Structures are given as structure tokens and as C-alpha cells.
Amino acid sequence: IPGTVLCERHGRKPYLVNSLLSIAVGVSGLAVATTLPEFVLCRVTTGLGVAVLHTAATLTVTDTSTPRNRASAMAPTQSAFFAGMALGPGIGGFLA
């Protein structure tokens, strides 16, 4: 809910861009983390970025669609997010 309030107040684009940067920093940090606190900090950074990205993307799709076509506009976005969450760990484990 705080992400939604911030996106409503300041616009979608800054949160879309900054959330992607947050995810990039968090994932890059995971590659070089050597201690548990560093690892946890990087995971929190990545998680916050993903949460804000999901919120901002959903709000953007809601803004650009009409009530009549909202479900068909929302379906690819939601499917991609949930497929990534479901398949990402398995693919990452296979690649590692």
C-alpha cells in the first residue's frame, strides 16, 4: 500500500525506473556478498524493488486501459510476473 500511495503522489515513471535500478543493485550485490548481513541486505533491496515495480507496472496498465479491456490488458503483465516467480528459481538453479 505505501508503494501505491507513492506512485499516485509522484507518478509512475520514477518508480518504474528506480525499482529496476534497485533490483539491479540488489542482484549485483548478491554476486559479491560475502557475509550473511550483506546477503540479507541485497535480498531486501531486490525485494523492495520488485514490490515497487509490480505495483507501478500494475497501476500503469490500469491507467492505460479502459474498464472494458482491463482484464485482457492485465493478463500478460500478471502472467509474466507470476511465471517469473515460479520458473526463475528453477532456471537459476539449473544455470548455476
Backbone as CSV, one residue per row, in Angstrom:
resi,resn,N_x,N_y,N_z,CA_x,CA_y,CA_z,C_x,C_y,C_z
1,ILE,0.822,-1.197,0.000,0.000,0.000,0.000,0.866,1.262,0.000
2,PRO,1.978,1.345,0.723,2.796,2.555,0.634,3.311,2.809,-0.786
3,GLY,3.642,1.750,-1.521,4.092,1.921,-2.896,3.013,2.519,-3.777
4,THR,1.783,2.106,-3.557,0.666,2.642,-4.325,0.479,4.117,-4.034
5,VAL,0.548,4.493,-2.781,0.390,5.900,-2.402,1.496,6.744,-3.026
6,LEU,2.727,6.251,-2.976,3.837,6.995,-3.558,3.700,7.121,-5.069
7,CYS,3.294,6.052,-5.735,3.102,6.103,-7.187,1.979,7.057,-7.565
8,GLU,0.930,7.086,-6.770,-0.166,8.016,-7.031,0.282,9.459,-6.827
9,ARG,1.102,9.680,-5.840,1.527,11.033,-5.489,2.579,11.586,-6.459
10,HIS,3.551,10.753,-6.856,4.695,11.243,-7.611,4.738,10.767,-9.062
11,GLY,3.815,9.954,-9.477,3.823,9.442,-10.846,4.443,8.061,-10.933
12,ARG,4.182,7.394,-12.049,4.623,6.004,-12.210,6.070,5.885,-12.666
13,LYS,6.470,6.748,-13.614,7.771,6.582,-14.258,8.952,6.581,-13.297
14,PRO,9.041,7.512,-12.345,10.195,7.465,-11.439,10.285,6.152,-10.662
15,TYR,9.154,5.599,-10.315,9.169,4.353,-9.547,9.462,3.150,-10.429
16,LEU,9.030,3.199,-11.690,9.390,2.121,-12.605,10.904,2.099,-12.823
17,VAL,11.491,3.246,-13.081,12.927,3.326,-13.351,13.737,2.995,-12.093
18,ASN,13.392,3.623,-10.979,14.165,3.405,-9.749,14.013,1.993,-9.206
19,SER,12.867,1.369,-9.418,12.713,-0.013,-8.956,13.602,-0.940,-9.768
20,LEU,13.731,-0.692,-11.071,14.638,-1.506,-11.877,16.094,-1.309,-11.435
21,LEU,16.452,-0.076,-11.106,17.804,0.176,-10.584,18.019,-0.531,-9.252
22,SER,17.004,-0.511,-8.396,17.091,-1.184,-7.107,17.282,-2.692,-7.287
23,ILE,16.564,-3.260,-8.220,16.699,-4.691,-8.495,18.102,-4.989,-9.016
24,ALA,18.594,-4.156,-9.929,19.933,-4.371,-10.487,21.007,-4.276,-9.406
25,VAL,20.893,-3.285,-8.531,21.866,-3.135,-7.445,21.789,-4.331,-6.494
26,GLY,20.577,-4.735,-6.145,20.411,-5.861,-5.229,20.954,-7.159,-5.783
27,VAL,20.648,-7.447,-7.039,21.116,-8.690,-7.655,22.633,-8.648,-7.849
28,SER,23.166,-7.493,-8.229,24.620,-7.374,-8.366,25.314,-7.560,-7.020
29,GLY,24.696,-7.026,-5.984,25.252,-7.192,-4.646,25.255,-8.641,-4.198
30,LEU,24.246,-9.394,-4.634,24.203,-10.819,-4.280,25.412,-11.561,-4.841
31,ALA,25.889,-11.119,-5.980,27.033,-11.792,-6.598,28.319,-11.595,-5.813
32,VAL,28.404,-10.497,-5.060,29.649,-10.209,-4.349,29.502,-10.252,-2.827
33,ALA,28.320,-10.573,-2.339,28.113,-10.628,-0.882,28.950,-11.749,-0.283
34,THR,29.624,-11.415,0.828,30.482,-12.413,1.476,30.003,-12.778,2.876
35,THR,29.107,-11.980,3.431,28.596,-12.273,4.767,27.073,-12.355,4.713
36,LEU,26.499,-12.958,5.724,25.048,-13.093,5.782,24.334,-11.740,5.837
37,PRO,24.786,-10.777,6.644,24.103,-9.478,6.634,24.136,-8.783,5.269
38,GLU,25.236,-8.908,4.553,25.302,-8.339,3.200,24.298,-9.023,2.281
39,PHE,24.225,-10.336,2.384,23.294,-11.111,1.568,21.852,-10.705,1.865
40,VAL,21.522,-10.591,3.137,20.161,-10.207,3.534,19.836,-8.802,3.047
41,LEU,20.774,-7.884,3.174,20.559,-6.520,2.693,20.295,-6.499,1.185
42,CYS,21.049,-7.280,0.442,20.847,-7.345,-1.007,19.492,-7.964,-1.348
43,ARG,19.082,-8.965,-0.603,17.768,-9.589,-0.850,16.639,-8.620,-0.524
44,VAL,16.792,-7.856,0.549,15.777,-6.861,0.907,15.696,-5.784,-0.174
45,THR,16.847,-5.327,-0.648,16.881,-4.324,-1.711,16.190,-4.845,-2.969
46,THR,16.485,-6.080,-3.337,15.853,-6.687,-4.507,14.351,-6.838,-4.291
47,GLY,13.961,-7.295,-3.119,12.540,-7.492,-2.825,11.744,-6.198,-2.846
48,LEU,12.316,-5.147,-2.293,11.632,-3.847,-2.343,11.507,-3.352,-3.775
49,GLY,12.550,-3.547,-4.556,12.499,-3.144,-5.956,11.432,-3.887,-6.731
50,VAL,11.343,-5.195,-6.512,10.328,-5.998,-7.199,8.924,-5.587,-6.758
51,ALA,8.756,-5.325,-5.473,7.437,-4.922,-4.976,6.984,-3.604,-5.594
52,VAL,7.890,-2.636,-5.655,7.537,-1.337,-6.232,7.333,-1.470,-7.742
53,LEU,8.162,-2.273,-8.409,8.000,-2.483,-9.849,6.639,-3.092,-10.155
54,HIS,6.265,-4.106,-9.406,4.972,-4.757,-9.628,3.828,-3.777,-9.413
55,THR,3.916,-2.984,-8.370,2.873,-2.002,-8.087,2.786,-0.955,-9.184
56,ALA,3.926,-0.379,-9.562,3.927,0.672,-10.578,3.484,0.141,-11.936
57,ALA,3.907,-1.062,-12.285,3.502,-1.640,-13.568,2.005,-1.916,-13.596
58,THR,1.482,-2.445,-12.508,0.045,-2.714,-12.441,-0.758,-1.425,-12.525
59,LEU,-0.328,-0.397,-11.834,-1.022,0.886,-11.893,-0.929,1.510,-13.288
60,THR,0.210,1.347,-13.951,0.363,1.879,-15.300,-0.592,1.185,-16.270
61,VAL,-0.686,-0.127,-16.172,-1.612,-0.856,-17.034,-3.047,-0.455,-16.721
62,THR,-3.357,-0.268,-15.462,-4.702,0.162,-15.073,-5.011,1.544,-15.638
63,ASP,-4.044,2.442,-15.601,-4.245,3.794,-16.117,-4.440,3.819,-17.626
64,THR,-3.739,2.946,-18.329,-3.779,2.990,-19.793,-4.855,2.113,-20.404
65,SER,-5.594,1.385,-19.597,-6.660,0.535,-20.115,-8.018,1.100,-19.705
66,THR,-9.016,0.630,-20.400,-10.389,1.005,-20.052,-10.979,-0.118,-19.209
67,PRO,-12.038,0.160,-18.475,-12.650,-0.921,-17.693,-13.068,-2.115,-18.560
68,ARG,-13.397,-1.842,-19.805,-13.857,-2.912,-20.694,-12.721,-3.875,-21.088
69,ASN,-11.517,-3.346,-21.305,-10.417,-4.213,-21.739,-9.345,-4.411,-20.662
70,ARG,-9.644,-4.055,-19.440,-8.644,-4.125,-18.372,-8.156,-5.546,-18.109
71,ALA,-9.046,-6.513,-18.133,-8.632,-7.896,-17.859,-7.666,-8.402,-18.921
72,SER,-7.949,-8.121,-20.182,-7.040,-8.582,-21.240,-5.737,-7.784,-21.250
73,ALA,-5.753,-6.568,-20.755,-4.523,-5.791,-20.651,-3.694,-6.237,-19.450
74,MET,-4.345,-6.632,-18.388,-3.663,-7.045,-17.163,-3.104,-8.466,-17.257
75,ALA,-3.720,-9.316,-18.028,-3.341,-10.730,-18.069,-1.876,-10.962,-18.446
76,PRO,-1.350,-10.351,-19.514,0.070,-10.611,-19.835,1.028,-10.119,-18.749
77,THR,0.732,-8.977,-18.158,1.608,-8.438,-17.116,1.626,-9.357,-15.902
78,GLN,0.467,-9.740,-15.432,0.399,-10.613,-14.266,0.978,-11.989,-14.560
79,SER,0.707,-12.503,-15.757,1.248,-13.813,-16.124,2.773,-13.791,-16.137
80,ALA,3.351,-12.719,-16.676,4.808,-12.627,-16.730,5.413,-12.553,-15.328
81,PHE,4.823,-11.753,-14.452,5.338,-11.656,-13.083,5.272,-13.003,-12.366
82,PHE,4.131,-13.664,-12.454,3.971,-14.915,-11.722,4.752,-16.055,-12.356
83,ALA,4.893,-16.052,-13.683,5.728,-17.072,-14.331,7.189,-16.884,-13.923
84,GLY,7.616,-15.639,-13.839,8.987,-15.374,-13.404,9.240,-15.842,-11.986
85,MET,8.265,-15.610,-11.106,8.427,-16.061,-9.718,8.416,-17.579,-9.629
86,ALA,7.621,-18.236,-10.473,7.530,-19.686,-10.411,8.721,-20.373,-11.091
87,LEU,9.122,-19.849,-12.222,10.162,-20.512,-13.009,11.579,-20.022,-12.719
88,GLY,11.711,-18.795,-12.229,13.025,-18.203,-12.007,13.955,-19.008,-11.131
89,PRO,13.512,-19.458,-9.966,14.421,-20.222,-9.112,14.897,-21.529,-9.757
90,GLY,14.021,-22.198,-10.449,14.419,-23.448,-11.106,15.424,-23.220,-12.218
91,ILE,15.174,-22.208,-13.035,16.094,-21.889,-14.124,17.429,-21.402,-13.556
92,GLY,17.368,-20.564,-12.530,18.600,-20.095,-11.894,19.406,-21.236,-11.299
93,GLY,18.721,-22.181,-10.657,19.413,-23.341,-10.104,20.043,-24.200,-11.180
94,PHE,19.350,-24.354,-12.295,19.894,-25.132,-13.396,21.130,-24.461,-13.992
95,LEU,21.066,-23.144,-14.159,22.191,-22.417,-14.731,23.397,-22.363,-13.780
96,ALA,23.136,-22.386,-12.469,24.232,-22.332,-11.513,24.924,-23.661,-11.467
